[in-house]
């Protein structure tokens, strides 16, 4: 979902709107700030610090409905990041921060929640579970109640892809998102991990939700 207003509506109203649009994973709220825009994101349950697809949708709305001419739009986030979206020949490219995951404790607990044991358990904003095969990612059927016991915003599961560089899924039941269809912000963690592991900078990735989606990304 999207909301453009000036100034920002209150957090209570923003959260209420996101609850109303609970069939969506996240809702973006953005306002003009000089030549840039301020942006915030809400799930059906809470405000979060980053969301990819609502940012892309906000940029598309700005390019097509609110402004004419500029090929770059910049968003200022509540945590102080500056995100940019560039339009070129009808293609939108987002520049997002890197959040490299690091080894974390809790592999036994995450194994019980996922019903499968990852080869590695790491964490950044999200819990980050690395498996060996794409088939394992397809087969995961998590216990959402157990996942809700974790402190992370969400839990990423990932593995090398059969036909792409890597595959993933993303679960965030604590925040009203049992499984997200495609999660741009998760790739802030996925890209640096796979860049180091595969020794490359350009990737084709696939998110294996029921709806699914392909992501073309680079590690800059």
C-alpha positions in Angstrom: 0.0 0.0 0.0 1.0 3.7 -0.4 0.1 7.0 1.2 1.3 10.4 0.1 0.6 13.3 2.5 2.1 16.5 3.8 3.0 16.5 6.6 3.2 12.9 7.9 0.0 11.6 9.4 0.3 10.4 13.0 1.8 7.0 13.8 -1.6 5.9 15.1 -3.3 6.8 11.8 -0.5 5.2 9.8 -0.8 2.0 11.8 -4.5 2.0 11.5 -4.2 2.3 7.7 -1.8 -0.5 7.6 -4.1 -2.7 9.7 -6.9 -1.9 7.2 -4.6 -3.0 4.3 -3.6 -6.1 6.2 -3.7 -8.1 3.0 -0.5 -6.2 2.1 2.8 -7.0 3.8 3.8 -3.4 4.2 2.4 0.1 3.6 4.7 3.0 2.8 3.9 6.6 3.9 6.0 9.4 2.2 6.0 13.2 2.2 7.9 15.8 0.2 11.0 17.3 1.9 12.5 19.8 -0.4 13.7 18.0 -3.5 13.7 14.7 -1.6 11.0 12.7 0.2 10.8 11.3 3.8 9.5 7.7 4.0 8.3 5.3 6.7 6.9 1.8 6.5 4.3 -0.1 8.6 3.3 -3.7 8.6 -0.2 -4.7 9.9 1.3 -4.7 13.4 4.2 -2.2 13.7 6.6 0.2 12.1 9.7 -1.3 10.5 13.0 0.3 9.4 13.1 -0.7 5.7 10.9 -2.2 3.0 11.8 -2.7 -0.6 8.7 -3.1 -2.7 6.7 -0.2 -1.1 9.8 2.0 -1.7 9.8 0.9 -5.3 6.0 1.6 -5.6 6.5 5.1 -4.0 9.2 5.9 -6.5 7.0 4.8 -9.4 4.1 7.0 -8.1 6.5 9.9 -7.9 7.9 9.4 -11.4 4.5 8.9 -13.0 2.1 11.0 -10.9 3.9 13.6 -8.8 6.9 14.8 -10.8 8.1 15.0 -14.4 11.6 15.1 -15.5 13.9 13.9 -12.6 15.2 10.4 -13.2 16.3 9.9 -9.5 14.3 10.1 -6.3 15.8 10.1 -2.9 14.1 8.9 0.3 15.2 9.9 3.8 14.4 7.2 6.4 13.6 7.5 10.1 16.9 5.9 11.0 18.9 8.3 8.9 19.6 6.3 5.7 19.2 7.9 2.3 17.8 5.5 -0.3 17.8 6.3 -4.0 15.7 5.0 -6.9 16.8 5.6 -10.4 14.6 5.3 -13.5 16.2 4.5 -16.8 14.3 3.3 -19.9 11.3 2.3 -17.8 13.4 0.2 -15.3 13.6 1.2 -11.7 16.8 0.5 -9.7 17.0 0.8 -5.9 20.2 1.5 -3.9 19.8 -0.1 -0.5 22.2 -0.4 2.5 24.3 -3.5 3.2 23.6 -5.5 6.4 26.1 -8.4 6.5 24.9 -11.2 8.8 27.2 -12.6 11.4 27.3 -15.9 13.3 24.6 -16.0 16.0 23.5 -18.3 18.8 20.2 -20.2 18.7 20.6 -22.9 16.0 18.7 -25.5 18.1 15.8 -23.2 18.7 15.6 -22.1 15.0 15.8 -25.8 14.0 12.8 -26.6 16.2 10.9 -23.6 14.7 11.6 -24.4 11.1 11.4 -28.2 11.4 14.8 -28.4 9.5 18.4 -27.8 10.6 20.4 -25.1 8.8 24.0 -25.6 7.9 24.7 -22.1 9.3 22.7 -19.8 11.6 23.7 -16.1 11.3 21.9 -12.8 12.0 21.7 -9.1 11.3 18.3 -7.4 11.4 16.8 -10.8 10.7 17.7 -14.4 11.6 19.6 -15.9 8.7 19.5 -19.6 8.0 21.7 -21.2 5.3 20.7 -24.5 3.8 22.5 -26.7 1.2 19.8 -27.1 -1.4 16.9 -25.4 -3.0 14.8 -28.4 -2.3 15.3 -27.9 1.4 14.0 -24.3 1.1 10.9 -25.5 -0.7 10.2 -28.1 1.9 10.3 -25.8 5.0 7.0 -25.6 6.9 7.8 -23.4 9.9 5.9 -23.4 13.3 4.8 -19.8 13.3 4.3 -19.8 17.1 7.9 -20.9 17.7 9.2 -18.3 15.2 7.4 -15.6 17.1 9.7 -16.3 20.1 12.7 -14.9 18.2 13.8 -11.3 18.7 14.5 -10.7 15.0 12.2 -8.7 12.7 12.0 -11.8 10.5 13.7 -15.0 9.6 15.4 -15.6 6.2 16.1 -19.1 4.9 18.4 -19.4 1.9 20.4 -21.8 -0.2 22.2 -22.0 -3.6 19.6 -22.1 -6.4 19.3 -24.7 -9.1 18.8 -22.2 -11.9 19.7 -18.9 -10.2 22.5 -17.8 -7.9 20.5 -18.2 -4.7 17.0 -18.7 -3.4 15.3 -17.6 -0.2 12.1 -17.3 1.8 11.2 -14.8 4.5 8.9 -15.2 7.6 7.9 -12.5 10.0 4.8 -13.7 12.0 5.6 -11.3 14.8 4.8 -8.4 12.5 1.7 -9.7 10.8 3.6 -11.4 7.9 3.6 -15.2 8.1 5.4 -15.4 4.8 6.3 -12.4 2.6 5.9 -13.0 -1.1 9.1 -11.1 -2.1 11.3 -9.2 0.4 13.5 -6.4 -1.0 15.0 -5.6 2.5 16.0 -9.2 3.1 18.4 -8.8 0.2 20.4 -6.2 2.2 21.6 -9.3 4.1 21.4 -11.9 1.4 23.5 -10.0 -1.2 26.6 -9.5 1.0 26.5 -13.1 2.3 26.3 -14.6 -1.2 28.8 -12.1 -2.6 31.4 -13.3 -0.2 30.5 -17.0 -0.6 30.3 -17.0 -4.4 33.0 -14.4 -5.1 30.9 -12.4 -7.4 29.0 -9.1 -7.5 26.0 -9.5 -9.8 23.2 -12.0 -9.0 19.9 -13.4 -10.1 17.9 -14.5 -7.1 14.5 -16.1 -6.6 12.2 -15.9 -3.6 10.3 -19.2 -3.3 7.0 -18.0 -1.7 3.7 -19.3 -3.1 3.6 -16.2 -5.4 7.3 -16.0 -5.9 9.5 -13.5 -7.6 12.9 -12.9 -9.2 15.3 -10.2 -8.0 18.2 -8.8 -10.0 20.8 -7.4 -7.7 24.4 -6.2 -7.4 26.8 -5.8 -4.5 28.4 -2.3 -5.0 
